[in-house]
Amino acid sequence: MRPSVALKPGTPTEEVFPVLEGEHHVEMVLVMTLEPGFGGQKFMHDTMNKGLLLLMQLQLQVVFGAPEPAQVLSLRRTSINKAQKTC
């Protein structure tokens, strides 16, 4: 596991800059392409601009197109819980 942060579409990219540096900096930013909590949304293309601003500073991750999003989230949650138990 690595220290990470998620950036919602409505949050300015500059909000994440303070956590990119320093002793306890994040190593990854998940640029969310949808507002969390609302089903049936379309991909928000303007979120890719946020990724471009961050690309030179750290690893960029954008997850999309999962046929079963709930299953992907469940698998991720299970993986995180297992990893935390071994720490």
Steps between C-alpha positions, in 0.01 A plus 500: 500500500611852424376833633242631253222753462191523277417824319129552426406676174375810680815543710767732357825323414694747712336355813717189471833682456576534875491121548735431207808615689647468846589214727157332481413570136258294293637283221186476290195710417184337371333750267131415524318534170151505661354662809480229770162378616297555184421218257454527125750780442696545182879530490603857581760580232621818668637291789782392271644853523556436871696190411723692264590747775597215731664269249849641535497474879381149583337183375159571349212253534159519338270197517207473260301258287455218753204281395425433870615807699362366829706183459817702429443713810432193712820335378699815573346529848581133573860546380546805720356323805735203447800727457417691818482177702853405392652836599 
